[in-house]
Amino acid sequence: MTARQPSLKRRLIVKPLIFQLVISLITFATIAAVLLRLDSGGSYADEALTRIAAQAIVRNPQGDLAVRMTPELQRMQRDAPGLWFVAKDDAGRTVSFGQVPSQYASLVAALDEVRYAHLRGGPRELTAVVRQETGPVGPLTVIGHGPITTITWTVALFSNMIVVPIFLVLALVTIVATPVIVNRSLAGLKRIAQEAKNIDANRRGVRLSEAEVPREIEPLVRAVNDALTRLDEDYERQRRFIASAAHELRTPIALLQVKIEASDSATRQQLSATVARLANLAEQLLDLQRMQHDGPKEVVNLADLVRQTAADLAPLLIAAGKSIEVLADQDLPVRVDRGAIERVLTNLVQNAVEHGGNRVIIRVHERSFEVGDDGPGIPESERERVFEEFYRLKPRSSGTGLGLNLVRQVVERHNGRVTLFHAPGGGTIARVELPG
């Protein structure tokens, strides 16, 4: 079993997604490196300190601010032993926790004028953050120092916050848009694929359309069309050769027949069968050539066509000690190439005479006819093979192996069907069914 080729759509979706992700990561990593290079402060105070501090501040019975040790504050102090903060409410009351550096003592008076700030530089214990928060006692402005966050993590977090949404948007656009783009781009390929399916040996001059084909595929389509052109030219040369050879054979065969007619009976008996075989082969070669050019179709009475053909063949059968009979009931008109169907019937009768018995019966029913004989019959296992080119039921048979193959080709070109089956009383029946 041939392995299934990978989907072009999948390649155009998955690979660009991977490429976009890699480019996005490289881009934002570069931006982060530049920001780290430009930054001179080195570290930030964790902004979570101001929220935790605001939640830990309460009022005592006198209305002043006081700090109660909450679990969060206790954990933060454990993680950052140098933790300190100062909080100020709208009334100007303040409260402090831990050891506040003297450098920030003068800043407390103006603390309510600052909404947000990061104080950096110098020793790490002087790194501080200022934010306005709301706690149990109401609005507060808090300045403090606690856990330290380096700029590397800050920039990394910021980069991820930007990279992830952008990548998701790009992925969504790629997944949705790429199949649409691919389908439109490959519409021409789907059309020429359908055109290629319709190419067969009976249609000459068919070419794949080069319109609306992607530029990258155009050389392949052009190469296929060039190959079809070469095949058509070779086929035409072969057809002309067969036709010419068949026509050239007819003249010497006719001369042989005349000479045999004038010879003594002993010589005639030896040569007449061989000459008849040559004549039949030449006619079948001509039939092969004729089939490439369908004749005009006309509406005919099938029973009349069969009777006329049987009448033309009767003298030959009678001379060979055979008999032929036509049985026709009510028939229907058929639209066929009259000459081609006559050749079909002639081949079937000749095949019945050569391989059958002494009696040939042609039955016509509506749009079908049957040619039966009283010979030994054809084994069921051989009934399909006898339609192959040059296949002979008996290796030493005098037939050419082309008759039944020509019959099938002509019938199929009429969209009909030909079948062989065993006759009830012995022998073979060939049935030809034609469309209306």
C-alpha positions as CSV (number, residue, x, y, z in Angstrom):
1,M,0.0,0.0,0.0
2,T,1.4,3.4,-1.0
3,A,2.2,5.7,1.9
4,R,-0.1,8.7,2.0
5,Q,1.7,12.0,1.1
6,P,1.8,14.7,3.8
7,S,-0.8,17.5,3.4
8,L,0.3,20.7,1.8
9,K,-2.2,22.6,4.0
10,R,-0.6,21.1,7.2
11,R,2.8,22.2,6.0
12,L,1.6,25.7,5.3
13,I,0.0,26.0,8.8
14,V,2.3,24.2,11.2
15,K,5.6,25.3,9.8
16,P,4.7,29.0,9.7
17,L,3.4,28.8,13.2
18,I,6.7,27.3,14.4
19,F,8.6,30.0,12.5
20,Q,6.4,32.8,13.9
21,L,6.9,31.5,17.5
22,V,10.7,31.3,17.1
23,I,10.9,34.7,15.5
24,S,8.7,36.2,18.2
25,L,10.8,34.7,21.0
26,I,14.0,35.9,19.4
27,T,12.6,39.4,18.8
28,F,11.3,39.9,22.4
29,A,14.4,38.3,23.9
30,T,16.4,40.9,22.0
31,I,14.2,43.6,23.2
32,A,14.6,42.3,26.8
33,A,18.3,42.2,26.4
34,V,18.3,45.8,25.1
35,L,16.2,46.9,28.1
36,L,18.5,45.2,30.5
37,R,21.4,46.9,28.9
38,L,19.8,50.3,29.1
39,D,18.6,49.9,32.6
40,S,21.0,51.3,35.3
41,G,19.1,50.7,38.5
42,G,19.5,47.0,38.7
43,S,16.6,46.0,40.9
44,Y,13.0,46.9,42.0
45,A,11.2,46.6,45.3
46,D,8.3,44.1,45.1
47,E,5.1,46.1,44.7
48,A,3.2,43.5,46.7
49,L,4.6,45.1,49.8
50,T,2.4,48.2,49.7
51,R,-0.8,46.0,49.4
52,I,0.2,43.7,52.3
53,A,1.1,46.8,54.4
54,A,-2.2,48.5,53.7
55,Q,-4.1,45.4,54.7
56,A,-2.1,45.2,58.0
57,I,-2.9,48.8,59.1
58,V,-5.8,49.4,61.6
59,R,-6.9,52.2,63.9
60,N,-6.4,52.0,67.6
61,P,-9.1,53.3,70.1
62,Q,-7.6,56.8,69.9
63,G,-8.0,56.9,66.1
64,D,-4.3,56.7,65.3
65,L,-2.9,54.2,62.8
66,A,-1.4,51.0,64.0
67,V,0.1,47.9,62.5
68,R,-1.2,44.4,63.2
69,M,0.9,41.4,62.2
70,T,-1.1,39.6,59.5
71,P,0.0,36.2,58.2
72,E,1.0,37.7,54.8
73,L,3.1,40.4,56.5
74,Q,4.7,37.8,58.7
75,R,5.6,35.7,55.7
76,M,7.0,38.7,53.8
77,Q,9.1,39.7,56.9
78,R,10.5,36.2,57.1
79,D,11.4,36.3,53.4
80,A,12.9,39.8,53.7
81,P,14.3,40.5,57.2
82,G,15.1,44.1,56.3
83,L,11.4,44.9,55.5
84,W,10.2,48.3,56.5
85,F,7.4,50.7,55.4
86,V,5.7,54.0,56.3
87,A,2.0,54.6,55.7
88,K,0.1,57.9,55.7
89,D,-3.6,58.5,55.5
90,D,-5.6,61.5,54.1
91,A,-5.6,63.2,57.6
92,G,-1.8,63.2,57.7
93,R,-1.5,60.5,60.4
94,T,1.4,58.1,59.8
95,V,2.6,54.8,61.0
96,S,5.8,52.9,60.4
97,F,7.1,49.4,60.6
98,G,10.7,48.2,60.8
99,Q,13.8,50.3,60.6
100,V,13.1,53.2,58.2
101,P,16.3,54.6,56.7
102,S,17.1,58.2,57.7
103,Q,17.3,59.1,54.0
104,Y,13.5,58.8,53.6
105,A,12.6,60.7,56.8
106,S,12.2,63.9,54.9
107,L,10.1,62.2,52.2
108,V,7.3,61.2,54.7
109,A,6.0,64.8,54.9
110,A,5.3,64.9,51.2
111,L,4.2,61.3,50.9
112,D,0.6,62.1,50.2
113,E,1.6,64.0,47.1
114,V,3.1,60.9,45.4
115,R,0.8,58.4,43.8
116,Y,3.3,55.9,42.4
117,A,7.1,55.7,42.3
118,H,10.0,53.3,42.4
119,L,13.1,54.5,44.2
120,R,16.3,52.8,43.1
121,G,20.0,53.1,43.2
122,G,22.6,52.9,45.9
123,P,22.5,50.1,48.5
124,R,19.8,47.5,48.2
125,E,18.1,48.5,51.5
126,L,17.4,52.0,50.0
127,T,15.4,50.5,47.2
128,A,11.7,51.3,47.8
129,V,8.3,51.6,46.2
130,V,5.6,54.2,46.7
131,R,1.9,53.4,45.9
132,Q,-1.5,54.5,47.0
133,E,-3.5,51.6,48.4
134,T,-6.9,51.1,50.1
135,G,-7.0,49.1,53.3
136,P,-9.3,48.6,56.3
137,V,-8.7,52.2,57.4
138,G,-9.4,53.7,53.9
139,P,-7.0,55.3,51.4
140,L,-3.3,55.2,52.3
141,T,0.0,56.1,50.7
142,V,2.6,53.6,51.5
143,I,6.4,53.7,51.0
144,G,8.4,50.7,51.8
145,H,11.2,48.2,51.2
146,G,10.8,44.4,51.1
147,P,11.6,41.6,48.7
148,I,13.7,42.6,45.7
149,T,12.7,41.9,42.1
150,T,15.5,42.1,39.6
151,I,14.8,43.8,36.2
152,T,15.5,40.5,34.4
153,W,12.3,38.9,35.8
154,T,10.3,42.1,35.2
155,V,11.4,42.3,31.6
156,A,10.8,38.6,31.1
157,L,7.3,38.9,32.5
158,F,6.6,41.9,30.4
159,S,7.9,40.2,27.3
160,N,5.8,37.1,27.9
161,M,2.7,39.3,28.4
162,I,3.3,40.7,25.0
163,V,4.6,37.6,23.1
164,V,1.8,35.2,24.1
165,P,-1.1,37.3,23.0
166,I,0.6,38.3,19.7
167,F,1.5,34.7,19.0
168,L,-2.0,33.5,19.7
169,V,-3.4,36.1,17.3
170,L,-0.9,35.1,14.7
171,A,-1.7,31.4,15.2
172,L,-5.5,32.1,14.9
173,V,-5.0,34.1,11.7
174,T,-2.8,31.4,10.3
175,I,-5.1,28.5,11.1
176,V,-8.2,30.3,9.7
177,A,-6.6,32.2,6.8
178,T,-4.2,29.6,5.4
179,P,-6.7,26.9,4.4
180,V,-8.7,29.6,2.6
181,I,-5.6,30.9,0.8
182,V,-4.4,27.4,-0.1
183,N,-7.8,26.4,-1.4
184,R,-8.0,29.4,-3.7
185,S,-4.4,29.0,-4.8
186,L,-4.9,25.3,-5.6
187,A,-8.2,25.7,-7.4
188,G,-6.4,25.5,-10.7
189,L,-4.7,22.2,-9.7
190,K,-8.0,20.7,-8.7
191,R,-9.4,21.6,-12.1
192,I,-6.5,20.1,-14.1
193,A,-6.6,17.0,-11.9
194,Q,-10.2,16.5,-13.0
195,E,-9.2,17.1,-16.6
196,A,-6.4,14.5,-16.2
197,K,-9.0,11.9,-15.0
198,N,-11.0,12.4,-18.2
199,I,-8.0,11.6,-20.5
200,D,-8.2,8.2,-22.2
201,A,-6.9,6.4,-25.2
202,N,-10.0,7.1,-27.3
203,R,-9.7,10.9,-27.1
204,R,-7.0,12.7,-29.0
205,G,-5.8,16.3,-28.6
206,V,-6.8,16.7,-24.9
207,R,-4.6,19.0,-23.0
208,L,-4.5,20.3,-19.4
209,S,-5.5,23.9,-18.9
210,E,-2.7,26.2,-17.9
211,A,-4.9,29.0,-16.8
212,E,-5.1,29.9,-13.1
213,V,-2.3,27.4,-12.3
214,P,0.3,28.6,-9.7
215,R,3.5,29.7,-11.4
216,E,5.5,27.0,-9.5
217,I,3.2,24.3,-11.0
218,E,3.1,25.7,-14.5
219,P,6.3,23.9,-15.7
220,L,4.8,20.5,-14.6
221,V,1.5,21.2,-16.4
222,R,3.4,22.3,-19.6
223,A,5.6,19.2,-19.4
224,V,2.5,16.9,-19.1
225,N,1.0,18.7,-22.1
226,D,4.2,18.2,-24.1
227,A,4.2,14.5,-23.2
228,L,0.5,14.2,-24.4
229,T,1.5,15.9,-27.7
230,R,4.3,13.4,-28.2
231,L,2.0,10.5,-27.4
232,D,-0.6,11.8,-29.9
233,E,2.0,12.2,-32.6
234,D,3.3,8.6,-32.0
235,Y,-0.3,7.3,-31.9
236,E,-1.1,9.0,-35.2
237,R,2.0,7.5,-36.8
238,Q,1.1,4.1,-35.6
239,R,-2.5,4.5,-36.8
240,R,-1.3,5.5,-40.2
241,F,1.1,2.6,-40.3
242,I,-1.7,0.1,-39.5
243,A,-4.1,1.6,-42.0
244,S,-1.4,1.7,-44.7
245,A,-0.3,-1.9,-44.0
246,A,-3.8,-3.2,-44.1
247,H,-4.6,-1.5,-47.4
248,E,-1.3,-2.7,-48.9
249,L,-2.1,-6.2,-47.8
250,R,-5.5,-6.3,-49.5
251,T,-4.0,-6.1,-53.0
252,P,-1.6,-9.0,-52.8
253,I,-4.2,-11.0,-51.0
254,A,-6.7,-10.4,-53.8
255,L,-4.1,-11.5,-56.3
256,L,-3.5,-14.7,-54.4
257,Q,-7.2,-15.4,-54.3
258,V,-7.4,-15.0,-58.1
259,K,-4.4,-17.3,-58.6
260,I,-5.9,-19.9,-56.2
261,E,-9.2,-19.8,-58.1
262,A,-7.3,-20.6,-61.3
263,S,-5.2,-23.4,-59.8
264,D,-6.0,-27.1,-59.5
265,S,-8.3,-28.2,-56.6
266,A,-5.5,-29.8,-54.5
267,T,-3.5,-26.6,-54.4
268,R,-6.6,-24.6,-53.8
269,Q,-7.6,-26.6,-50.8
270,Q,-4.1,-26.1,-49.3
271,L,-3.9,-22.4,-49.8
272,S,-7.5,-21.1,-49.6
273,A,-7.7,-21.3,-45.8
274,T,-4.4,-19.5,-45.4
275,V,-5.4,-16.7,-47.8
276,A,-8.8,-16.4,-46.1
277,R,-7.0,-16.0,-42.8
278,L,-4.8,-13.2,-44.2
279,A,-7.8,-11.5,-45.7
280,N,-9.6,-11.6,-42.3
281,L,-6.5,-10.2,-40.6
282,A,-6.3,-7.3,-43.0
283,E,-10.0,-6.5,-42.5
284,Q,-9.6,-6.6,-38.7
285,L,-6.6,-4.2,-38.9
286,L,-8.8,-1.9,-41.0
287,D,-11.5,-2.2,-38.3
288,L,-8.9,-1.1,-35.7
289,Q,-8.2,2.0,-37.8
290,R,-11.9,2.7,-38.5
291,M,-12.7,2.6,-34.8
292,Q,-10.5,5.7,-34.1
293,H,-12.9,7.7,-36.3
294,D,-16.5,7.1,-35.2
295,G,-18.8,7.3,-38.1
296,P,-22.1,9.3,-38.0
297,K,-24.7,7.8,-35.9
298,E,-28.2,7.2,-37.3
299,V,-31.4,5.7,-36.0
300,V,-31.8,2.2,-37.5
301,N,-34.2,-0.7,-37.2
302,L,-32.0,-3.3,-35.5
303,A,-33.9,-6.3,-36.9
304,D,-33.5,-5.0,-40.5
305,L,-29.8,-4.4,-39.9
306,V,-29.3,-7.9,-38.6
307,R,-31.3,-9.5,-41.5
308,Q,-29.2,-7.6,-44.0
309,T,-25.9,-8.5,-42.5
310,A,-26.9,-12.2,-42.2
311,A,-28.0,-12.2,-45.8
312,D,-24.6,-10.9,-46.8
313,L,-22.8,-13.6,-44.8
314,A,-25.2,-16.5,-45.7
315,P,-23.4,-17.5,-49.0
316,L,-20.1,-17.9,-47.2
317,L,-21.6,-20.0,-44.5
318,I,-23.6,-22.2,-46.9
319,A,-20.4,-22.8,-49.0
320,A,-18.7,-24.0,-45.8
321,G,-21.6,-26.3,-45.0
322,K,-23.0,-24.1,-42.2
323,S,-26.5,-22.6,-41.7
324,I,-27.6,-19.2,-40.4
325,E,-31.0,-18.2,-39.1
326,V,-32.5,-14.9,-37.8
327,L,-35.3,-14.8,-35.2
328,A,-36.6,-11.3,-34.5
329,D,-39.5,-10.3,-32.4
330,Q,-40.7,-6.7,-31.8
331,D,-37.6,-4.5,-31.8
332,L,-37.0,-0.8,-31.0
333,P,-35.0,1.7,-33.0
334,V,-31.4,2.3,-31.9
335,R,-29.0,5.2,-32.7
336,V,-25.7,3.7,-33.8
337,D,-22.9,3.8,-36.3
338,R,-24.4,1.4,-38.7
339,G,-21.1,0.2,-40.3
340,A,-19.6,-0.4,-36.9
341,I,-22.5,-2.6,-35.7
342,E,-22.4,-4.5,-38.9
343,R,-18.7,-5.3,-38.3
344,V,-19.6,-6.4,-34.7
345,L,-22.2,-8.8,-36.0
346,T,-19.9,-10.1,-38.7
347,N,-17.1,-10.8,-36.2
348,L,-19.5,-12.6,-33.9
349,V,-20.8,-14.8,-36.7
350,Q,-17.3,-15.5,-38.0
351,N,-16.2,-16.4,-34.5
352,A,-19.3,-18.7,-34.0
353,V,-18.5,-20.4,-37.4
354,E,-14.8,-20.9,-36.7
355,H,-15.1,-22.1,-33.1
356,G,-18.7,-23.3,-33.0
357,G,-20.7,-26.0,-34.6
358,N,-22.7,-26.1,-37.8
359,R,-25.6,-23.9,-37.0
360,V,-25.7,-20.1,-36.1
361,I,-28.8,-18.5,-34.8
362,I,-29.2,-14.7,-34.4
363,R,-32.0,-13.5,-32.1
364,V,-33.1,-9.9,-32.0
365,H,-35.1,-8.5,-29.0
366,E,-35.8,-4.9,-28.6
367,R,-32.4,-3.1,-28.4
368,S,-30.2,-6.2,-28.2
369,F,-29.2,-9.2,-30.3
370,E,-27.6,-12.6,-29.6
371,V,-25.4,-14.8,-31.8
372,G,-25.6,-18.4,-30.7
373,D,-23.9,-21.6,-32.0
374,D,-24.1,-25.3,-31.3
375,G,-20.4,-25.8,-30.7
376,P,-18.5,-27.0,-27.7
377,G,-18.8,-23.7,-25.9
378,I,-16.4,-21.5,-23.9
379,P,-15.4,-22.4,-20.3
380,E,-16.7,-19.9,-17.8
381,S,-13.1,-19.2,-16.6
382,E,-12.2,-18.1,-20.2
383,R,-15.2,-15.9,-21.0
384,E,-13.5,-12.6,-20.1
385,R,-10.0,-13.5,-21.4
386,V,-11.3,-14.2,-24.9
387,F,-11.9,-10.4,-25.2
388,E,-8.2,-9.7,-24.7
389,E,-6.1,-8.7,-27.8
390,F,-4.6,-11.7,-29.5
391,Y,-5.8,-14.2,-27.0
392,R,-6.8,-17.5,-28.5
393,L,-8.9,-20.1,-26.7
394,K,-6.9,-22.8,-28.6
395,P,-3.2,-22.0,-29.2
396,R,-3.2,-23.6,-32.7
397,S,-6.4,-21.9,-33.7
398,S,-6.5,-20.2,-37.1
399,G,-8.1,-17.1,-35.6
400,T,-6.2,-13.8,-35.2
401,G,-7.3,-13.2,-31.6
402,L,-8.6,-9.7,-32.6
403,G,-12.3,-10.4,-33.4
404,L,-13.9,-10.4,-30.0
405,N,-11.6,-7.6,-28.8
406,L,-12.8,-5.4,-31.7
407,V,-16.4,-6.3,-30.8
408,R,-16.0,-5.2,-27.2
409,Q,-14.3,-1.9,-28.2
410,V,-17.1,-1.0,-30.7
411,V,-19.9,-1.9,-28.3
412,E,-18.3,0.1,-25.4
413,R,-17.9,3.1,-27.7
414,H,-21.6,2.9,-28.1
415,N,-22.1,2.8,-24.3
416,G,-23.3,-0.8,-24.7
417,R,-22.3,-4.1,-23.2
418,V,-21.3,-7.5,-24.7
419,T,-21.4,-10.7,-22.6
420,L,-20.8,-14.4,-23.3
421,F,-22.7,-17.3,-21.6
422,H,-23.4,-20.9,-22.1
423,A,-26.3,-21.9,-24.3
424,P,-29.0,-24.2,-22.7
425,G,-28.6,-26.8,-25.4
426,G,-24.8,-26.5,-25.7
427,G,-22.6,-23.9,-27.4
428,T,-22.0,-20.3,-26.8
429,I,-24.3,-17.2,-26.9
430,A,-22.8,-13.7,-27.4
431,R,-25.3,-11.0,-26.3
432,V,-24.9,-7.4,-27.4
433,E,-27.0,-4.8,-25.5
434,L,-27.2,-1.3,-27.0
435,P,-28.6,2.0,-25.5
436,G,-31.6,3.7,-27.0
